[in-house]
Amino acid sequence: MPYIQLRLLANEENAEKFSDWLVASGSVAVTLLDLKDYNDTIHNSDTNPFGDAKDTPIYEPLPGDEVVYWENTIVMGLYDANQDMEKVVRYLKTIHPDKAEMQFKVEQLEDKDWEREWMDNFHPMKFGQRLWICPSWREVPEPEAVNVMLDPGLAFGTGTHPTTALCLTWLDGLDLTGKTVVDFGCGSGILSLAALKLGAEKVIGIDIDPQALQASLENAKRNKVEDRLELYLPQDQPTLKADIVVANILAGPLKELAPTIIEFVAEKGLLALSGVLEGQAAQLQTIYSKWCDMDAVKVQDEWVRLSGTRRKA
């Protein structure tokens, strides 16, 4: 089915509002893109006229936290090919704060099987020496390896983001046989599933989003490990000490919730923290070094993983 795409330049203050406008004007889907990764042109210009934007992804904020968008953001709407785009543009110009300078681009997209196109973007990915994350419609590359079957869905975490990749590689390097693991901020359950497939006896997944817990449970059933996975909202989380604790969230929550997270780590237990940019690592290293002997920071594409071992209380 053919579609029309409209791209509208926004910033961190109005990106969410612009997204709502596109939905109100008939868009069937809206995507937000960092301008740094936007290599297309606006108004047939030969160069990108908007400069570079810092890369601050939207990533699992706590309830009540302000969502931080990119400094310069492309808000992209997808419309049915029969949509009157002149009418859409007129509507946007009537509500745009700077209608005379509204920067946008409308383009006809190639008629193709978009579901197939989307599926083709996801491939099996290997982490460490033995762990694979595989979408269900792809052939498993190494049947004898540790394979987690996971499709993009309700919650963050398919292995493509550096923070998830850093945690998966860390888990792959551990002997998890018979261990209890806490996955704090479990999202899709990808780290929980990896830990269980790697030999953990039990995993406790905790997340603020009920949808994330639903996604984790469904993914656990697909991988036939649901009998060893327990899922909780924060207000229901149990009191326990785990051999391994992994928290792939954000620097702010990792700082704020440090006393809560560290309480899950048993003496001589291992801790991994991610969702952290390089510039935020030193402060978190200092905070968690109150309780743990911290390892050297691991970096991937400006994101880091912190890890350490819990000392005696």
C-alpha positions as CSV (number, residue, x, y, z in Angstrom):
1,M,0.0,0.0,0.0
2,P,1.5,3.4,-0.9
3,Y,2.0,6.1,1.7
4,I,2.9,9.8,2.0
5,Q,5.4,10.9,4.5
6,L,5.6,14.4,6.1
7,R,8.7,15.5,8.0
8,L,8.4,18.5,10.3
9,L,11.3,20.2,12.0
10,A,10.8,20.6,15.8
11,N,12.9,21.1,19.0
12,E,12.9,19.7,22.5
13,E,10.2,22.1,23.6
14,N,7.6,21.5,20.9
15,A,8.3,18.0,19.5
16,E,5.6,16.3,21.6
17,K,3.1,19.0,20.6
18,F,4.0,18.6,16.9
19,S,3.6,14.9,17.2
20,D,0.0,15.4,18.5
21,W,-0.6,17.8,15.5
22,L,0.3,15.1,13.0
23,V,-1.9,12.6,14.6
24,A,-4.8,15.2,14.6
25,S,-4.2,15.8,11.0
26,G,-4.7,12.2,10.0
27,S,-1.3,10.6,10.3
28,V,-1.5,6.8,10.9
29,A,2.0,6.7,12.6
30,V,4.4,9.2,14.0
31,T,8.2,8.7,14.5
32,L,10.7,11.1,16.2
33,L,14.2,11.2,14.8
34,D,17.3,12.9,16.0
35,L,18.3,15.5,13.4
36,K,21.9,14.3,13.7
37,D,20.8,11.1,12.0
38,Y,18.6,12.9,9.5
39,N,20.4,12.8,6.1
40,D,17.4,13.9,4.0
41,T,16.8,17.4,2.8
42,I,14.2,20.0,3.5
43,H,12.7,22.2,0.7
44,N,15.0,20.5,-1.8
45,S,18.1,22.0,-0.2
46,D,21.4,20.5,-1.2
47,T,22.6,20.6,2.4
48,N,21.1,20.0,5.8
49,P,20.4,23.6,7.0
50,F,19.8,22.8,10.7
51,G,23.3,21.8,12.0
52,D,23.9,19.0,14.3
53,A,21.9,17.8,17.3
54,K,23.1,16.1,20.5
55,D,22.0,12.5,20.8
56,T,19.8,12.1,24.0
57,P,17.4,9.3,23.3
58,I,13.9,9.0,24.8
59,Y,14.4,6.1,27.2
60,E,12.2,4.8,30.0
61,P,11.5,7.9,32.2
62,L,10.1,7.4,35.6
63,P,6.4,8.4,36.2
64,G,6.2,12.2,36.5
65,D,9.7,12.8,35.0
66,E,9.9,15.2,32.1
67,V,10.6,13.5,28.8
68,V,13.7,15.0,27.2
69,Y,13.7,15.2,23.4
70,W,16.6,16.0,21.1
71,E,17.6,19.6,20.7
72,N,16.6,19.4,17.0
73,T,14.0,16.8,16.2
74,I,12.4,15.6,13.0
75,V,8.7,14.7,13.7
76,M,7.8,12.3,10.8
77,G,4.2,11.4,10.0
78,L,3.0,8.6,7.8
79,Y,-0.3,9.3,5.8
80,D,-2.5,7.2,3.5
81,A,-1.8,7.9,-0.1
82,N,-5.3,9.3,-0.6
83,Q,-4.8,12.0,2.1
84,D,-5.0,15.6,0.9
85,M,-1.6,16.8,1.9
86,E,-2.2,20.4,0.9
87,K,-5.0,20.5,3.4
88,V,-2.7,18.9,6.0
89,V,0.0,21.5,5.4
90,R,-2.6,24.4,5.6
91,Y,-3.8,23.0,8.9
92,L,-0.3,22.8,10.3
93,K,0.5,26.3,9.3
94,T,-2.6,27.7,11.1
95,I,-1.3,26.3,14.4
96,H,2.4,26.4,13.9
97,P,4.0,29.0,16.2
98,D,6.1,30.4,13.3
99,K,3.9,29.5,10.4
100,A,5.8,31.6,7.9
101,E,9.0,29.7,8.6
102,M,7.6,26.2,9.2
103,Q,10.1,23.8,7.8
104,F,8.8,20.6,6.4
105,K,9.0,18.1,3.5
106,V,6.3,16.0,1.9
107,E,7.3,13.0,-0.1
108,Q,5.6,10.0,-1.8
109,L,6.9,6.7,-0.5
110,E,7.5,3.7,-2.7
111,D,4.6,1.2,-2.8
112,K,6.0,-1.8,-0.9
113,D,5.1,-4.4,1.7
114,W,5.9,-2.2,4.8
115,E,5.4,-5.1,7.3
116,R,8.0,-7.1,5.3
117,E,10.3,-4.1,5.1
118,W,10.0,-3.6,8.9
119,M,10.7,-7.3,9.6
120,D,13.7,-7.3,7.2
121,N,15.4,-4.7,9.5
122,F,15.7,-7.2,12.4
123,H,18.4,-9.9,12.3
124,P,19.8,-12.4,14.8
125,M,22.5,-10.7,17.0
126,K,25.3,-12.4,18.9
127,F,26.6,-11.1,22.2
128,G,29.7,-12.4,23.8
129,Q,30.7,-16.0,23.0
130,R,27.5,-18.0,23.0
131,L,24.4,-15.8,23.3
132,W,22.1,-14.9,20.4
133,I,19.0,-12.8,20.3
134,C,16.8,-14.0,17.4
135,P,13.5,-12.6,16.0
136,S,11.0,-15.4,15.5
137,W,10.8,-15.2,11.7
138,R,14.6,-15.7,11.2
139,E,16.5,-18.9,11.1
140,V,18.6,-19.5,14.2
141,P,22.3,-19.1,13.1
142,E,23.7,-21.5,15.8
143,P,21.1,-24.0,17.1
144,E,23.6,-25.3,19.7
145,A,24.2,-21.8,21.1
146,V,22.2,-20.0,23.8
147,N,19.3,-18.6,21.8
148,V,16.7,-16.1,23.0
149,M,13.7,-15.7,20.7
150,L,12.5,-12.1,21.0
151,D,10.5,-9.9,18.6
152,P,10.2,-6.1,18.8
153,G,7.0,-5.3,20.7
154,L,5.5,-3.6,23.7
155,A,8.6,-2.6,25.7
156,F,12.1,-1.4,25.2
157,G,14.8,-3.9,24.7
158,T,15.6,-6.0,21.6
159,G,19.3,-5.9,21.9
160,T,19.9,-3.2,19.3
161,H,20.7,-0.4,21.8
162,P,24.2,-0.2,23.1
163,T,23.0,-0.2,26.7
164,T,21.2,-3.5,26.2
165,A,24.2,-5.0,24.2
166,L,26.6,-4.1,27.0
167,C,24.5,-5.9,29.6
168,L,24.0,-8.9,27.4
169,T,27.7,-9.3,26.8
170,W,28.3,-9.0,30.5
171,L,25.8,-11.7,31.3
172,D,27.3,-14.0,28.7
173,G,30.7,-13.7,30.4
174,L,29.3,-15.0,33.8
175,D,28.7,-18.4,35.2
176,L,25.0,-18.1,36.1
177,T,24.4,-21.7,36.9
178,G,22.0,-21.9,39.9
179,K,22.2,-18.2,40.5
180,T,19.4,-15.8,41.4
181,V,19.2,-12.6,39.3
182,V,17.3,-9.4,39.7
183,D,16.5,-7.5,36.5
184,F,15.7,-4.0,37.7
185,G,13.8,-2.2,34.9
186,C,13.2,-5.3,33.0
187,G,11.4,-3.8,30.0
188,S,10.8,-6.5,27.4
189,G,12.5,-9.0,29.6
190,I,15.5,-9.5,27.3
191,L,18.1,-9.5,30.1
192,S,15.9,-11.7,32.3
193,L,15.5,-14.2,29.4
194,A,19.2,-14.1,28.6
195,A,20.0,-14.8,32.3
196,L,17.6,-17.8,32.4
197,K,18.8,-19.2,29.1
198,L,22.4,-18.9,30.4
199,G,21.6,-21.0,33.4
200,A,20.2,-18.8,36.2
201,E,17.9,-20.7,38.5
202,K,15.5,-17.8,39.0
203,V,15.1,-14.2,37.8
204,I,13.1,-11.5,39.5
205,G,12.0,-8.8,37.0
206,I,10.9,-5.4,38.3
207,D,9.5,-2.6,36.2
208,I,7.3,0.5,36.7
209,D,5.3,-0.2,33.6
210,P,2.6,-3.0,33.7
211,Q,2.9,-3.3,29.9
212,A,6.6,-4.1,30.3
213,L,5.7,-6.9,32.8
214,Q,3.2,-8.2,30.3
215,A,5.8,-8.2,27.5
216,S,8.3,-9.9,29.7
217,L,5.8,-12.7,30.6
218,E,4.8,-13.2,27.0
219,N,8.5,-13.4,25.9
220,A,9.2,-15.8,28.7
221,K,6.4,-18.1,27.6
222,R,7.8,-18.0,24.1
223,N,11.2,-19.1,25.4
224,K,9.6,-21.7,27.8
225,V,11.2,-20.2,30.9
226,E,8.2,-18.5,32.5
227,D,8.3,-21.0,35.5
228,R,11.6,-19.5,36.6
229,L,10.6,-15.8,36.1
230,E,8.9,-13.7,38.8
231,L,7.6,-10.2,37.8
232,Y,6.7,-7.3,40.1
233,L,5.8,-3.7,40.0
234,P,8.0,-1.6,42.4
235,Q,5.4,-1.4,45.1
236,D,5.1,-5.2,45.1
237,Q,8.8,-6.1,44.8
238,P,10.0,-8.7,47.3
239,T,12.8,-8.3,49.8
240,L,15.7,-10.6,48.9
241,K,19.4,-10.9,48.2
242,A,20.5,-11.9,44.7
243,D,23.7,-13.2,43.3
244,I,23.5,-10.9,40.3
245,V,21.7,-7.6,39.9
246,V,21.4,-5.8,36.5
247,A,19.8,-2.4,36.1
248,N,19.5,-1.0,32.6
249,I,17.6,2.2,33.1
250,L,18.9,5.8,33.2
251,A,21.5,7.7,35.1
252,G,18.9,9.8,37.0
253,P,17.0,6.8,38.4
254,L,20.2,4.9,39.0
255,K,21.4,7.7,41.2
256,E,18.0,8.2,42.9
257,L,17.3,4.6,43.5
258,A,20.9,3.5,44.4
259,P,20.0,2.5,48.0
260,T,17.0,0.4,46.7
261,I,19.1,-1.3,44.0
262,I,22.1,-2.1,46.2
263,E,19.8,-3.7,48.8
264,F,19.2,-6.5,46.2
265,V,22.9,-7.3,45.9
266,A,24.1,-10.1,48.2
267,E,27.5,-10.0,49.8
268,K,30.1,-10.7,47.1
269,G,27.2,-10.5,44.6
270,L,27.7,-8.8,41.2
271,L,26.1,-5.6,39.9
272,A,25.8,-4.1,36.4
273,L,24.4,-0.7,35.6
274,S,23.7,0.7,32.2
275,G,21.6,3.4,30.4
276,V,24.4,5.8,31.3
277,L,26.3,8.2,29.0
278,E,30.1,8.6,29.3
279,G,29.8,12.0,31.0
280,Q,27.5,10.5,33.7
281,A,29.7,7.5,34.5
282,A,32.1,9.1,37.0
283,Q,29.4,10.3,39.4
284,L,27.7,6.9,39.4
285,Q,31.0,5.1,39.9
286,T,31.5,7.3,43.0
287,I,28.0,6.6,44.4
288,Y,28.1,2.8,44.0
289,S,31.7,2.6,45.2
290,K,30.3,3.2,48.7
291,W,29.1,-0.4,48.6
292,C,30.9,-2.1,45.7
293,D,34.4,-2.6,44.4
294,M,33.8,-1.1,40.9
295,D,35.4,-2.4,37.7
296,A,36.7,-0.3,34.8
297,V,33.9,1.3,32.8
298,K,33.0,-0.4,29.5
299,V,32.0,2.0,26.6
300,Q,30.0,1.4,23.4
301,D,28.9,4.3,21.2
302,E,29.0,6.9,24.0
303,W,27.1,4.7,26.4
304,V,28.6,2.9,29.3
305,R,28.2,-0.1,31.6
306,L,29.3,0.1,35.2
307,S,29.9,-3.1,37.1
308,G,31.2,-4.2,40.5
309,T,31.2,-6.6,43.4
310,R,29.4,-6.0,46.6
311,R,31.7,-5.7,49.7
312,K,30.8,-6.9,53.2
313,A,28.4,-4.6,54.9
